[in-house]
């Protein structure tokens, strides 16, 4: 019997996936940056820019995208998307 778990064609070490993980980490860093929040306009601008970057990277992911990852990204559940990507084993087993 075949494994019923869908597999994404994009490996976790594919450049698009690596770039997406970096953008998701960047977003978290901006959110956690207490100093950045002092200048609300600049903070929101940084968040907008990284969100646009995430949108572009999402659109450039190799197809098919794992349905769970697609769900997280479509719902903008970026913390869950990052957890999902970081939990996926890369080709070198890490």
Secondary structure, DSSP 8 states (H G I E B T S, - for coil): ----S---SS-TTSHHHHHHHHHHHHHHHHHH-HHHHTSHHHHHHHHHHHHHHHHHHHHTS-SS--HHHHHHHHTT-HHHHHHHHHHS--TT--
